[in-house]
Amino acid sequence: PQPETLDSWELAVRKVYEQHVSNLQKQVIAADGKAWDMNLHTQDYCDQIQRQEEEKEELADKVSARQKELGSLQEDLEATKKNYDNQLALLTEHICSLSAQLSEKDASLASLQAHKVLCGHCGMWNTMGKLLGSDPSGGSCQTCKEKVLSNG
């Protein structure tokens, strides 16, 4: 109907409804804007979550690789320690053997140095230790100074 043909009360009702429809349209537009913003934020959050999940997987892979590397290094360390312990045991055994041989040689040398030799000139007994010493008169009798041993 044409606005000229309507009564004033109809115009008033029509105006109220038009205002109400206009308000509803504004609310729908505002709601659409908010929904659009929410959708953009939701998409951003989904993208962020996706990136963080990818980072999480990369970090988990790195942790796994580091754990494997650590396990390998621990195995190497254990093998090295075992080898060093074995070498130390062998060296200790060798040192003990050398020490026993050295003790035998010391005992043999002490026995030799304590051995006595009779001087053919004066009849005095001289110890081998004195005769073999580093004294310039080495090999000479302590009493008569005659040669008992020759160093040649």
TIDRENTI-942469 format. One record per atom (N, C-alpha, C): atom name; residue in one letter; x, y, z; residue number from 0. Coordinates in nm, 2 decimals, padded with zeros to 4 digits. Atoms other than C-alpha are relative to their C-alpha. Last residue first. Example, Ala and Ser with C-alpha at 12.3 -4.5 7.8 and 13.67 -1.06 7.14 Angstrom:
BEGIN
+------+------+--------+--------+--------+-----+
: atom : rest :     px :     py :     pz :  nr :
+------+------+--------+--------+--------+-----+
:    N :    S : -00.09 : -00.11 :  00.00 :   1 :
:   CA :    S :  01.37 : -00.11 :  00.71 :   1 :
:    C :    S : -00.08 :  00.11 :  00.08 :   1 :
:    N :    A :  00.09 : -00.12 :  00.00 :   0 :
:   CA :    A :  01.23 : -00.45 :  00.78 :   0 :
:    C :    A :  00.09 :  00.12 :  00.00 :   0 :
+------+------+--------+--------+--------+-----+
***
This chain:
BEGIN
+------+------+--------+--------+--------+-----+
: atom : rest :     px :     py :     pz :  nr :
+------+------+--------+--------+--------+-----+
:    N :    G : -00.01 :  00.01 :  00.14 : 151 :
:   CA :    G :  13.86 : -05.72 :  03.20 : 151 :
:    C :    G : -00.04 : -00.12 : -00.06 : 151 :
:    N :    N :  00.13 : -00.04 :  00.06 : 150 :
:   CA :    N :  13.77 : -05.62 :  03.55 : 150 :
:    C :    N :  00.00 : -00.01 : -00.15 : 150 :
:    N :    S : -00.03 : -00.10 :  00.11 : 149 :
:   CA :    S :  14.05 : -05.81 :  03.71 : 149 :
:    C :    S : -00.13 :  00.03 : -00.07 : 149 :
:    N :    L :  00.09 :  00.01 :  00.12 : 148 :
:   CA :    L :  13.99 : -05.96 :  04.05 : 148 :
:    C :    L :  00.05 :  00.09 : -00.11 : 148 :
:    N :    V :  00.06 :  00.13 : -00.03 : 147 :
:   CA :    V :  14.24 : -06.02 :  04.34 : 147 :
:    C :    V : -00.09 : -00.03 : -00.12 : 147 :
:    N :    K :  00.12 :  00.04 :  00.08 : 146 :
:   CA :    K :  14.48 : -05.74 :  04.25 : 146 :
:    C :    K : -00.05 : -00.14 :  00.03 : 146 :
:    N :    E : -00.04 :  00.07 :  00.12 : 145 :
:   CA :    E :  14.72 : -05.65 :  04.54 : 145 :
:    C :    E : -00.13 : -00.04 : -00.08 : 145 :
:    N :    K :  00.02 : -00.08 :  00.12 : 144 :
:   CA :    K :  14.62 : -05.38 :  04.78 : 144 :
:    C :    K :  00.04 : -00.07 : -00.13 : 144 :
:    N :    C : -00.13 : -00.01 :  00.06 : 143 :
:   CA :    C :  14.76 : -05.58 :  05.08 : 143 :
:    C :    C : -00.01 :  00.08 : -00.13 : 143 :
:    N :    T : -00.11 :  00.00 : -00.10 : 142 :
:   CA :    T :  14.46 : -05.54 :  05.32 : 142 :
:    C :    T :  00.13 :  00.03 : -00.08 : 142 :
:    N :    Q :  00.01 : -00.11 : -00.09 : 141 :
:   CA :    Q :  14.16 : -05.45 :  05.11 : 141 :
:    C :    Q :  00.12 :  00.02 :  00.10 : 141 :
:    N :    C :  00.02 :  00.04 : -00.14 : 140 :
:   CA :    C :  14.26 : -05.67 :  04.83 : 140 :
:    C :    C :  00.00 :  00.12 :  00.09 : 140 :
:    N :    S : -00.12 :  00.02 : -00.08 : 139 :
:   CA :    S :  14.22 : -05.51 :  04.49 : 139 :
:    C :    S : -00.03 : -00.04 :  00.14 : 139 :
:    N :    G : -00.05 :  00.13 :  00.03 : 138 :
:   CA :    G :  13.93 : -05.56 :  04.24 : 138 :
:    C :    G :  00.13 : -00.03 :  00.08 : 138 :
:    N :    G :  00.10 :  00.11 :  00.01 : 137 :
:   CA :    G :  13.84 : -05.19 :  04.24 : 137 :
:    C :    G :  00.07 : -00.13 : -00.04 : 137 :
:    N :    S : -00.08 :  00.12 : -00.03 : 136 :
:   CA :    S :  14.13 : -04.96 :  04.34 : 136 :
:    C :    S : -00.08 : -00.12 : -00.01 : 136 :
:    N :    P : -00.11 :  00.01 :  00.10 : 135 :
:   CA :    P :  13.95 : -04.67 :  04.18 : 135 :
:    C :    P :  00.09 : -00.12 :  00.02 : 135 :
:    N :    D : -00.12 : -00.05 : -00.05 : 134 :
:   CA :    D :  13.64 : -04.75 :  04.41 : 134 :
:    C :    D :  00.11 : -00.01 : -00.11 : 134 :
:    N :    S : -00.04 : -00.10 :  00.10 : 133 :
:   CA :    S :  13.33 : -04.82 :  04.21 : 133 :
:    C :    S :  00.13 :  00.07 :  00.05 : 133 :
:    N :    G :  00.04 : -00.13 : -00.02 : 132 :
:   CA :    G :  13.28 : -05.15 :  04.40 : 132 :
:    C :    G :  00.05 :  00.10 : -00.10 : 132 :
:    N :    L :  00.07 : -00.05 :  00.12 : 131 :
:   CA :    L :  13.34 : -05.49 :  04.25 : 131 :
:    C :    L : -00.05 :  00.14 :  00.02 : 131 :
:    N :    L : -00.09 :  00.02 :  00.12 : 130 :
:   CA :    L :  13.61 : -05.59 :  04.51 : 130 :
:    C :    L : -00.07 :  00.06 : -00.13 : 130 :
:    N :    K : -00.11 : -00.09 : -00.01 : 129 :
:   CA :    K :  13.41 : -05.44 :  04.80 : 129 :
:    C :    K :  00.09 : -00.01 : -00.12 : 129 :
:    N :    G :  00.06 : -00.14 :  00.01 : 128 :
:   CA :    G :  13.09 : -05.61 :  04.70 : 128 :
:    C :    G :  00.11 :  00.10 :  00.01 : 128 :
:    N :    M :  00.01 : -00.04 :  00.14 : 127 :
:   CA :    M :  13.28 : -05.93 :  04.63 : 127 :
:    C :    M : -00.05 :  00.14 : -00.01 : 127 :
:    N :    T :  00.14 :  00.01 :  00.06 : 126 :
:   CA :    T :  13.38 : -05.95 :  04.99 : 126 :
:    C :    T :  00.00 :  00.04 : -00.14 : 126 :
:    N :    N :  00.06 : -00.12 :  00.05 : 125 :
:   CA :    N :  13.75 : -06.00 :  05.07 : 125 :
:    C :    N : -00.14 : -00.02 : -00.05 : 125 :
:    N :    W :  00.13 :  00.01 :  00.07 : 124 :
:   CA :    W :  13.91 : -06.28 :  05.28 : 124 :
:    C :    W : -00.06 :  00.14 : -00.04 : 124 :
:    N :    M :  00.12 : -00.07 : -00.06 : 123 :
:   CA :    M :  14.27 : -06.23 :  05.37 : 123 :
:    C :    M : -00.12 : -00.03 : -00.09 : 123 :
:    N :    G :  00.09 :  00.09 : -00.06 : 122 :
:   CA :    G :  14.54 : -06.48 :  05.26 : 122 :
:    C :    G : -00.12 :  00.06 :  00.07 : 122 :
:    N :    C : -00.01 : -00.01 : -00.14 : 121 :
:   CA :    C :  14.81 : -06.22 :  05.19 : 121 :
:    C :    C : -00.09 : -00.10 :  00.08 : 121 :
:    N :    H : -00.13 : -00.05 : -00.05 : 120 :
:   CA :    H :  14.90 : -06.29 :  04.83 : 120 :
:    C :    H :  00.01 :  00.00 :  00.15 : 120 :
:    N :    G : -00.11 :  00.09 :  00.02 : 119 :
:   CA :    G :  14.63 : -06.52 :  04.70 : 119 :
:    C :    G :  00.13 :  00.05 :  00.06 : 119 :
:    N :    C : -00.11 : -00.06 :  00.07 : 118 :
:   CA :    C :  14.34 : -06.31 :  04.84 : 118 :
:    C :    C :  00.12 : -00.10 :  00.00 : 118 :
:    N :    L : -00.13 :  00.00 : -00.07 : 117 :
:   CA :    L :  14.05 : -06.53 :  04.93 : 117 :
:    C :    L :  00.11 :  00.06 : -00.08 : 117 :
:    N :    V : -00.11 :  00.05 :  00.08 : 116 :
:   CA :    V :  13.71 : -06.43 :  04.79 : 116 :
:    C :    V :  00.13 :  00.01 :  00.07 : 116 :
:    N :    K : -00.14 : -00.04 : -00.04 : 115 :
:   CA :    K :  13.40 : -06.38 :  05.00 : 115 :
:    C :    K :  00.10 : -00.07 : -00.09 : 115 :
:    N :    H : -00.10 :  00.11 :  00.02 : 114 :
:   CA :    H :  13.04 : -06.38 :  04.88 : 114 :
:    C :    H :  00.14 :  00.05 :  00.02 : 114 :
:    N :    A : -00.04 :  00.06 : -00.13 : 113 :
:   CA :    A :  12.83 : -06.10 :  05.03 : 113 :
:    C :    A :  00.10 : -00.11 : -00.01 : 113 :
:    N :    Q : -00.08 : -00.10 : -00.06 : 112 :
:   CA :    Q :  12.82 : -05.91 :  04.70 : 112 :
:    C :    Q :  00.05 : -00.05 :  00.14 : 112 :
:    N :    L : -00.13 : -00.01 :  00.07 : 111 :
:   CA :    L :  12.70 : -06.22 :  04.52 : 111 :
:    C :    L :  00.09 :  00.10 :  00.07 : 111 :
:    N :    S : -00.07 :  00.13 : -00.03 : 110 :
:   CA :    S :  12.42 : -06.29 :  04.78 : 110 :
:    C :    S :  00.14 :  00.01 : -00.06 : 110 :
:    N :    A : -00.05 : -00.01 : -00.14 : 109 :
:   CA :    A :  12.32 : -05.92 :  04.76 : 109 :
:    C :    A :  00.08 : -00.12 :  00.04 : 109 :
:    N :    L : -00.11 : -00.09 :  00.00 : 108 :
:   CA :    L :  12.31 : -05.95 :  04.38 : 108 :
:    C :    L :  00.06 :  00.02 :  00.15 : 108 :
:    N :    S : -00.12 :  00.06 :  00.07 : 107 :
:   CA :    S :  12.10 : -06.26 :  04.39 : 107 :
:    C :    S :  00.12 :  00.09 :  00.01 : 107 :
:    N :    A : -00.05 :  00.10 : -00.09 : 106 :
:   CA :    A :  11.86 : -06.10 :  04.64 : 106 :
:    C :    A :  00.12 : -00.07 : -00.05 : 106 :
:    N :    D : -00.06 : -00.07 : -00.12 : 105 :
:   CA :    D :  11.84 : -05.79 :  04.43 : 105 :
:    C :    D :  00.05 : -00.10 :  00.10 : 105 :
:    N :    K : -00.13 : -00.05 :  00.04 : 104 :
:   CA :    K :  11.78 : -06.01 :  04.12 : 104 :
:    C :    K :  00.08 :  00.07 :  00.11 : 104 :
:    N :    E : -00.09 :  00.11 :  00.02 : 103 :
:   CA :    E :  11.51 : -06.20 :  04.29 : 103 :
:    C :    E :  00.14 :  00.04 : -00.04 : 103 :
:    N :    S : -00.03 :  00.05 : -00.14 : 102 :
:   CA :    S :  11.35 : -05.88 :  04.41 : 102 :
:    C :    S :  00.09 : -00.12 : -00.01 : 102 :
:    N :    L : -00.10 : -00.09 : -00.06 : 101 :
:   CA :    L :  11.37 : -05.74 :  04.06 : 101 :
:    C :    L :  00.04 : -00.04 :  00.14 : 101 :
:    N :    Q : -00.13 :  00.02 :  00.07 : 100 :
:   CA :    Q :  11.20 : -06.05 :  03.92 : 100 :
:    C :    Q :  00.11 :  00.09 :  00.06 : 100 :
:    N :    A : -00.05 :  00.13 : -00.05 :  99 :
:   CA :    A :  10.92 : -06.02 :  04.18 :  99 :
:    C :    A :  00.14 : -00.03 : -00.06 :  99 :
:    N :    S : -00.04 : -00.02 : -00.14 :  98 :
:   CA :    S :  10.88 : -05.65 :  04.09 :  98 :
:    C :    S :  00.06 : -00.13 :  00.06 :  98 :
:    N :    L : -00.13 : -00.07 :  00.01 :  97 :
:   CA :    L :  10.87 : -05.73 :  03.72 :  97 :
:    C :    L :  00.06 :  00.02 :  00.14 :  97 :
:    N :    S : -00.09 :  00.10 :  00.05 :  96 :
:   CA :    S :  10.59 : -05.99 :  03.79 :  96 :
:    C :    S :  00.14 :  00.06 : -00.01 :  96 :
:    N :    C : -00.02 :  00.09 : -00.11 :  95 :
:   CA :    C :  10.40 : -05.74 :  04.00 :  95 :
:    C :    C :  00.11 : -00.10 : -00.04 :  95 :
:    N :    I : -00.09 : -00.07 : -00.10 :  94 :
:   CA :    I :  10.45 : -05.48 :  03.73 :  94 :
:    C :    I :  00.03 : -00.09 :  00.12 :  94 :
:    N :    H : -00.14 : -00.01 :  00.06 :  93 :
:   CA :    H :  10.32 : -05.72 :  03.47 :  93 :
:    C :    H :  00.09 :  00.07 :  00.10 :  93 :
:    N :    E : -00.06 :  00.13 :  00.00 :  92 :
:   CA :    E :  10.01 : -05.81 :  03.68 :  92 :
:    C :    E :  00.15 :  00.00 : -00.05 :  92 :
:    N :    T : -00.02 :  00.03 : -00.14 :  91 :
:   CA :    T :  09.94 : -05.44 :  03.74 :  91 :
:    C :    T :  00.07 : -00.14 :  00.02 :  91 :
:    N :    L : -00.12 : -00.07 : -00.04 :  90 :
:   CA :    L :  09.98 : -05.38 :  03.37 :  90 :
:    C :    L :  00.04 : -00.02 :  00.15 :  90 :
:    N :    L : -00.12 :  00.06 :  00.07 :  89 :
:   CA :    L :  09.74 : -05.66 :  03.28 :  89 :
:    C :    L :  00.13 :  00.08 :  00.05 :  89 :
:    N :    A : -00.02 :  00.13 : -00.06 :  88 :
:   CA :    A :  09.48 : -05.53 :  03.54 :  88 :
:    C :    A :  00.13 : -00.07 : -00.06 :  88 :
:    N :    L : -00.05 : -00.03 : -00.13 :  87 :
:   CA :    L :  09.52 : -05.18 :  03.41 :  87 :
:    C :    L :  00.03 : -00.13 :  00.08 :  87 :
:    N :    Q : -00.13 : -00.04 :  00.01 :  86 :
:   CA :    Q :  09.47 : -05.30 :  03.06 :  86 :
:    C :    Q :  00.07 :  00.03 :  00.13 :  86 :
:    N :    N : -00.08 :  00.11 :  00.04 :  85 :
:   CA :    N :  09.16 : -05.48 :  03.15 :  85 :
:    C :    N :  00.15 :  00.03 : -00.01 :  85 :
:    N :    D :  00.00 :  00.08 : -00.12 :  84 :
:   CA :    D :  09.02 : -05.18 :  03.35 :  84 :
:    C :    D :  00.09 : -00.13 : -00.04 :  84 :
:    N :    Y : -00.10 : -00.06 : -00.09 :  83 :
:   CA :    Y :  09.11 : -04.96 :  03.05 :  83 :
:    C :    Y :  00.01 : -00.08 :  00.13 :  83 :
:    N :    N : -00.14 :  00.01 :  00.06 :  82 :
:   CA :    N :  08.93 : -05.19 :  02.81 :  82 :
:    C :    N :  00.10 :  00.05 :  00.10 :  82 :
:    N :    K : -00.03 :  00.14 : -00.01 :  81 :
:   CA :    K :  08.62 : -05.21 :  03.04 :  81 :
:    C :    K :  00.14 : -00.03 : -00.05 :  81 :
:    N :    K : -00.03 :  00.02 : -00.14 :  80 :
:   CA :    K :  08.62 : -04.83 :  03.07 :  80 :
:    C :    K :  00.04 : -00.15 :  00.03 :  80 :
:    N :    T : -00.13 : -00.06 : -00.03 :  79 :
:   CA :    T :  08.64 : -04.80 :  02.70 :  79 :
:    C :    T :  00.04 : -00.02 :  00.14 :  79 :
:    N :    A : -00.10 :  00.08 :  00.07 :  78 :
:   CA :    A :  08.35 : -05.04 :  02.65 :  78 :
:    C :    A :  00.14 :  00.05 :  00.03 :  78 :
:    N :    E :  00.00 :  00.13 : -00.08 :  77 :
:   CA :    E :  08.14 : -04.86 :  02.91 :  77 :
:    C :    E :  00.11 : -00.09 : -00.06 :  77 :
:    N :    L : -00.07 : -00.03 : -00.13 :  76 :
:   CA :    L :  08.22 : -04.52 :  02.75 :  76 :
:    C :    L :  00.02 : -00.13 :  00.08 :  76 :
:    N :    D : -00.14 : -00.02 :  00.02 :  75 :
:   CA :    D :  08.13 : -04.66 :  02.41 :  75 :
:    C :    D :  00.08 :  00.03 :  00.12 :  75 :
:    N :    E : -00.05 :  00.13 :  00.03 :  74 :
:   CA :    E :  07.80 : -04.80 :  02.54 :  74 :
:    C :    E :  00.15 :  00.02 : -00.03 :  74 :
:    N :    Q : -00.01 :  00.07 : -00.13 :  73 :
:   CA :    Q :  07.73 : -04.46 :  02.71 :  73 :
:    C :    Q :  00.06 : -00.14 : -00.02 :  73 :
:    N :    L : -00.12 : -00.05 : -00.08 :  72 :
:   CA :    L :  07.81 : -04.28 :  02.39 :  72 :
:    C :    L :  00.02 : -00.07 :  00.13 :  72 :
:    N :    S : -00.12 :  00.05 :  00.07 :  71 :
:   CA :    S :  07.57 : -04.51 :  02.20 :  71 :
:    C :    S :  00.12 :  00.05 :  00.07 :  71 :
:    N :    G : -00.02 :  00.14 : -00.03 :  70 :
:   CA :    G :  07.30 : -04.45 :  02.46 :  70 :
:    C :    G :  00.12 : -00.06 : -00.07 :  70 :
:    N :    L : -00.05 :  00.02 : -00.14 :  69 :
:   CA :    L :  07.36 : -04.08 :  02.45 :  69 :
:    C :    L :  00.02 : -00.14 :  00.03 :  69 :
:    N :    E : -00.14 : -00.04 : -00.01 :  68 :
:   CA :    E :  07.33 : -04.08 :  02.07 :  68 :
:    C :    E :  00.06 : -00.02 :  00.14 :  68 :
:    N :    K : -00.08 :  00.11 :  00.07 :  67 :
:   CA :    K :  07.01 : -04.28 :  02.09 :  67 :
:    C :    K :  00.15 :  00.03 :  00.00 :  67 :
:    N :    Q :  00.00 :  00.11 : -00.09 :  66 :
:   CA :    Q :  06.88 : -04.03 :  02.35 :  66 :
:    C :    Q :  00.07 : -00.12 : -00.06 :  66 :
:    N :    R : -00.10 : -00.03 : -00.11 :  65 :
:   CA :    R :  06.99 : -03.74 :  02.13 :  65 :
:    C :    R :  00.00 : -00.11 :  00.10 :  65 :
:    N :    A : -00.13 :  00.01 :  00.06 :  64 :
:   CA :    A :  06.80 : -03.88 :  01.83 :  64 :
:    C :    A :  00.11 :  00.02 :  00.11 :  64 :
:    N :    S : -00.02 :  00.14 :  00.03 :  63 :
:   CA :    S :  06.49 : -03.93 :  02.04 :  63 :
:    C :    S :  00.14 : -00.03 : -00.06 :  63 :
:    N :    V : -00.02 :  00.06 : -00.13 :  62 :
:   CA :    V :  06.51 : -03.58 :  02.18 :  62 :
:    C :    V :  00.03 : -00.15 : -00.02 :  62 :
:    N :    K : -00.13 : -00.03 : -00.04 :  61 :
:   CA :    K :  06.55 : -03.45 :  01.82 :  61 :
:    C :    K :  00.04 : -00.06 :  00.14 :  61 :
:    N :    D : -00.10 :  00.07 :  00.09 :  60 :
:   CA :    D :  06.25 : -03.64 :  01.70 :  60 :
:    C :    D :  00.14 :  00.03 :  00.05 :  60 :
:    N :    A :  00.00 :  00.14 : -00.04 :  59 :
:   CA :    A :  06.05 : -03.52 :  02.00 :  59 :
:    C :    A :  00.10 : -00.08 : -00.08 :  59 :
:    N :    L : -00.07 :  00.01 : -00.13 :  58 :
:   CA :    L :  06.16 : -03.17 :  01.92 :  58 :
:    C :    L :  00.00 : -00.14 :  00.05 :  58 :
:    N :    E : -00.14 : -00.02 :  00.03 :  57 :
:   CA :    E :  06.05 : -03.20 :  01.56 :  57 :
:    C :    E :  00.09 : -00.02 :  00.13 :  57 :
:    N :    E : -00.05 :  00.12 :  00.06 :  56 :
:   CA :    E :  05.72 : -03.35 :  01.67 :  56 :
:    C :    E :  00.15 :  00.01 : -00.03 :  56 :
:    N :    K :  00.00 :  00.11 : -00.10 :  55 :
:   CA :    K :  05.66 : -03.07 :  01.91 :  55 :
:    C :    K :  00.05 : -00.13 : -00.06 :  55 :
:    N :    E : -00.12 : -00.03 : -00.09 :  54 :
:   CA :    E :  05.75 : -02.81 :  01.65 :  54 :
:    C :    E :  00.02 : -00.11 :  00.10 :  54 :
:    N :    E : -00.12 :  00.03 :  00.09 :  53 :
:   CA :    E :  05.50 : -02.97 :  01.41 :  53 :
:    C :    E :  00.13 :  00.02 :  00.08 :  53 :
:    N :    E : -00.01 :  00.14 :  00.01 :  52 :
:   CA :    E :  05.24 : -02.96 :  01.69 :  52 :
:    C :    E :  00.12 : -00.05 : -00.08 :  52 :
:    N :    Q : -00.05 :  00.05 : -00.13 :  51 :
:   CA :    Q :  05.32 : -02.60 :  01.76 :  51 :
:    C :    Q :  00.01 : -00.15 :  00.00 :  51 :
:    N :    R : -00.14 : -00.03 : -00.01 :  50 :
:   CA :    R :  05.28 : -02.51 :  01.40 :  50 :
:    C :    R :  00.06 : -00.06 :  00.12 :  50 :
:    N :    Q : -00.06 :  00.09 :  00.10 :  49 :
:   CA :    Q :  04.94 : -02.69 :  01.38 :  49 :
:    C :    Q :  00.15 :  00.02 :  00.01 :  49 :
:    N :    I :  00.00 :  00.14 : -00.06 :  48 :
:   CA :    I :  04.83 : -02.52 :  01.71 :  48 :
:    C :    I :  00.07 : -00.09 : -00.10 :  48 :
:    N :    Q : -00.10 :  00.00 : -00.11 :  47 :
:   CA :    Q :  04.93 : -02.18 :  01.57 :  47 :
:    C :    Q :  00.01 : -00.14 :  00.06 :  47 :
:    N :    D : -00.14 :  00.00 :  00.07 :  46 :
:   CA :    D :  04.74 : -02.25 :  01.24 :  46 :
:    C :    D :  00.11 : -00.01 :  00.11 :  46 :
:    N :    C : -00.02 :  00.13 :  00.06 :  45 :
:   CA :    C :  04.43 : -02.35 :  01.45 :  45 :
:    C :    C :  00.14 : -00.01 : -00.07 :  45 :
:    N :    Y : -00.03 :  00.09 : -00.11 :  44 :
:   CA :    Y :  04.46 : -02.04 :  01.66 :  44 :
:    C :    Y :  00.03 : -00.14 : -00.06 :  44 :
:    N :    D : -00.13 : -00.03 : -00.05 :  43 :
:   CA :    D :  04.48 : -01.82 :  01.35 :  43 :
:    C :    D :  00.04 : -00.10 :  00.11 :  43 :
:    N :    Q : -00.09 :  00.05 :  00.10 :  42 :
:   CA :    Q :  04.18 : -02.00 :  01.20 :  42 :
:    C :    Q :  00.14 :  00.03 :  00.04 :  42 :
:    N :    T :  00.00 :  00.15 : -00.01 :  41 :
:   CA :    T :  03.99 : -01.95 :  01.52 :  41 :
:    C :    T :  00.10 : -00.06 : -00.10 :  41 :
:    N :    H : -00.08 :  00.03 : -00.12 :  40 :
:   CA :    H :  04.09 : -01.58 :  01.52 :  40 :
:    C :    H :  00.01 : -00.15 :  00.02 :  40 :
:    N :    L : -00.14 : -00.03 :  00.02 :  39 :
:   CA :    L :  03.97 : -01.54 :  01.17 :  39 :
:    C :    L :  00.08 : -00.04 :  00.11 :  39 :
:    N :    N : -00.05 :  00.09 :  00.10 :  38 :
:   CA :    N :  03.64 : -01.72 :  01.24 :  38 :
:    C :    N :  00.15 :  00.02 : -00.03 :  38 :
:    N :    M : -00.02 :  00.12 : -00.07 :  37 :
:   CA :    M :  03.59 : -01.51 :  01.55 :  37 :
:    C :    M :  00.05 : -00.11 : -00.09 :  37 :
:    N :    D : -00.12 : -00.02 : -00.09 :  36 :
:   CA :    D :  03.64 : -01.20 :  01.35 :  36 :
:    C :    D :  00.03 : -00.13 :  00.07 :  36 :
:    N :    W : -00.12 : -00.01 :  00.09 :  35 :
:   CA :    W :  03.39 : -01.32 :  01.09 :  35 :
:    C :    W :  00.13 :  00.01 :  00.07 :  35 :
:    N :    A : -00.02 :  00.14 :  00.04 :  34 :
:   CA :    A :  03.14 : -01.42 :  01.36 :  34 :
:    C :    A :  00.12 :  00.00 : -00.09 :  34 :
:    N :    K : -00.07 :  00.07 : -00.11 :  33 :
:   CA :    K :  03.19 : -01.07 :  01.51 :  33 :
:    C :    K :  00.02 : -00.14 : -00.03 :  33 :
:    N :    G : -00.13 : -00.05 : -00.02 :  32 :
:   CA :    G :  03.12 : -00.91 :  01.18 :  32 :
:    C :    G :  00.08 : -00.07 :  00.11 :  32 :
:    N :    D : -00.08 :  00.05 :  00.11 :  31 :
:   CA :    D :  02.82 : -01.13 :  01.11 :  31 :
:    C :    D :  00.15 :  00.04 :  00.01 :  31 :
:    N :    A : -00.03 :  00.14 : -00.03 :  30 :
:   CA :    A :  02.69 : -01.04 :  01.46 :  30 :
:    C :    A :  00.08 : -00.07 : -00.11 :  30 :
:    N :    A : -00.10 :  00.00 : -00.11 :  29 :
:   CA :    A :  02.73 : -00.67 :  01.38 :  29 :
:    C :    A :  00.04 : -00.14 :  00.04 :  29 :
:    N :    I : -00.12 : -00.05 :  00.05 :  28 :
:   CA :    I :  02.55 : -00.71 :  01.05 :  28 :
:    C :    I :  00.11 : -00.01 :  00.10 :  28 :
:    N :    V : -00.05 :  00.11 :  00.09 :  27 :
:   CA :    V :  02.28 : -00.91 :  01.21 :  27 :
:    C :    V :  00.13 :  00.03 : -00.06 :  27 :
:    N :    Q : -00.04 :  00.11 : -00.10 :  26 :
:   CA :    Q :  02.24 : -00.65 :  01.49 :  26 :
:    C :    Q :  00.06 : -00.12 : -00.08 :  26 :
:    N :    K : -00.13 : -00.05 : -00.05 :  25 :
:   CA :    K :  02.23 : -00.37 :  01.22 :  25 :
:    C :    K :  00.06 : -00.11 :  00.10 :  25 :
:    N :    Q : -00.10 :  00.01 :  00.10 :  24 :
:   CA :    Q :  01.96 : -00.57 :  01.04 :  24 :
:    C :    Q :  00.13 :  00.04 :  00.05 :  24 :
:    N :    L : -00.04 :  00.14 :  00.02 :  23 :
:   CA :    L :  01.77 : -00.62 :  01.36 :  23 :
:    C :    L :  00.10 : -00.02 : -00.11 :  23 :
:    N :    N : -00.08 :  00.05 : -00.12 :  22 :
:   CA :    N :  01.78 : -00.25 :  01.43 :  22 :
:    C :    N :  00.04 : -00.14 : -00.01 :  22 :
:    N :    S : -00.13 : -00.07 :  00.02 :  21 :
:   CA :    S :  01.66 : -00.17 :  01.07 :  21 :
:    C :    S :  00.09 : -00.04 :  00.12 :  21 :
:    N :    V : -00.07 :  00.08 :  00.10 :  20 :
:   CA :    V :  01.38 : -00.43 :  01.12 :  20 :
:    C :    V :  00.14 :  00.06 : -00.03 :  20 :
:    N :    H : -00.04 :  00.13 : -00.06 :  19 :
:   CA :    H :  01.28 : -00.26 :  01.45 :  19 :
:    C :    H :  00.07 : -00.09 : -00.10 :  19 :
:    N :    Q : -00.11 : -00.02 : -00.09 :  18 :
:   CA :    Q :  01.29 :  00.08 :  01.29 :  18 :
:    C :    Q :  00.05 : -00.13 :  00.06 :  18 :
:    N :    E : -00.12 : -00.03 :  00.08 :  17 :
:   CA :    E :  01.08 : -00.04 :  01.00 :  17 :
:    C :    E :  00.12 :  00.02 :  00.08 :  17 :
:    N :    Y : -00.05 :  00.12 :  00.05 :  16 :
:   CA :    Y :  00.84 : -00.20 :  01.25 :  16 :
:    C :    Y :  00.12 :  00.02 : -00.09 :  16 :
:    N :    V : -00.05 :  00.08 : -00.12 :  15 :
:   CA :    V :  00.80 :  00.12 :  01.45 :  15 :
:    C :    V :  00.06 : -00.13 : -00.06 :  15 :
:    N :    K : -00.13 : -00.06 : -00.03 :  14 :
:   CA :    K :  00.76 :  00.32 :  01.12 :  14 :
:    C :    K :  00.07 : -00.08 :  00.11 :  14 :
:    N :    R : -00.10 :  00.03 :  00.11 :  13 :
:   CA :    R :  00.49 :  00.08 :  01.00 :  13 :
:    C :    R :  00.14 :  00.06 :  00.04 :  13 :
:    N :    V : -00.03 :  00.14 : -00.02 :  12 :
:   CA :    V :  00.31 :  00.11 :  01.33 :  12 :
:    C :    V :  00.11 : -00.04 : -00.10 :  12 :
:    N :    A : -00.08 :  00.01 : -00.12 :  11 :
:   CA :    A :  00.32 :  00.49 :  01.31 :  11 :
:    C :    A :  00.04 : -00.14 :  00.03 :  11 :
:    N :    L : -00.13 : -00.06 :  00.03 :  10 :
:   CA :    L :  00.21 :  00.49 :  00.95 :  10 :
:    C :    L :  00.09 : -00.02 :  00.13 :  10 :
:    N :    E : -00.07 :  00.10 :  00.08 :   9 :
:   CA :    E : -00.07 :  00.26 :  01.04 :   9 :
:    C :    E :  00.14 :  00.04 : -00.03 :   9 :
:    N :    W : -00.04 :  00.10 : -00.10 :   8 :
:   CA :    W : -00.17 :  00.50 :  01.32 :   8 :
:    C :    W :  00.07 : -00.12 : -00.08 :   8 :
:    N :    S : -00.12 : -00.04 : -00.08 :   7 :
:   CA :    S : -00.16 :  00.78 :  01.07 :   7 :
:    C :    S :  00.04 : -00.11 :  00.10 :   7 :
:    N :    D :  00.04 : -00.08 : -00.12 :   6 :
:   CA :    D : -00.39 :  00.61 :  00.83 :   6 :
:    C :    D :  00.12 :  00.04 :  00.08 :   6 :
:    N :    L :  00.00 :  00.06 : -00.13 :   5 :
:   CA :    L : -00.25 :  00.47 :  00.51 :   5 :
:    C :    L : -00.04 :  00.10 :  00.10 :   5 :
:    N :    T :  00.12 :  00.07 : -00.03 :   4 :
:   CA :    T : -00.35 :  00.58 :  00.16 :   4 :
:    C :    T : -00.01 : -00.05 :  00.14 :   4 :
:    N :    E :  00.10 : -00.11 :  00.00 :   3 :
:   CA :    E : -00.07 :  00.84 :  00.12 :   3 :
:    C :    E : -00.14 : -00.06 :  00.04 :   3 :
:    N :    P :  00.00 : -00.07 : -00.13 :   2 :
:   CA :    P :  00.19 :  00.57 :  00.23 :   2 :
:    C :    P : -00.11 :  00.11 :  00.01 :   2 :
:    N :    Q : -00.06 : -00.13 :  00.01 :   1 :
:   CA :    Q :  00.09 :  00.36 : -00.07 :   1 :
:    C :    Q : -00.01 :  00.07 :  00.14 :   1 :
:    N :    P :  00.08 : -00.12 :  00.00 :   0 :
:   CA :    P :  00.00 :  00.00 :  00.00 :   0 :
:    C :    P :  00.09 :  00.12 :  00.00 :   0 :
+------+------+--------+--------+--------+-----+
***
